[in-house]
Amino acid sequence: FVSHASYWEIAIKVSIGRLTFPLESIESELQLNGFELLPIKSSHILHSASLPMLHRDPFDRILIAQAQIENLSLVTADQHIQKYALSWIW
């Protein structure tokens, strides 16, 4: 899975010039590589609000909540994320 939060963050970075990427191809590229988009649910939002403030980035907090609720491993090298109770790979 790839979170809609990651898709949204990429779109923001493209729009402000911090990334160069053809946004219109993201969904087809994900599908070609065997990934599905993971929607942001109300339960993810509510859970992100209850997380300890070890990390303040709202996108990362949603990713943490999604990983915890959906029992998924998160691919990250971010040491702040790795402090949370979740399975991570990197």
Stockholm file with secondary structure:
# STOCKHOLM 1.0

chainA/1-90         FVSHASYWEIAIKVSIGRLTFPLESIESELQLNGFELLPIKSSHILHSASLPMLHRDPFDRILIAQAQIENLSLVTADQHIQKYALSWIW
#=GR chainA/1-90 SS CEEHHHHHHHHHHHHTTSCCCCGGGHHHHHHHTTCCEECCCHHHHHHHHHSCTTCCCHHHHHHHHHHHHHTCCEECCCTTGGGSSSCEEC
#=GC SS_cons        CEEHHHHHHHHHHHHTTSCCCCGGGHHHHHHHTTCCEECCCHHHHHHHHHSCTTCCCHHHHHHHHHHHHHTCCEECCCTTGGGSSSCEEC
//
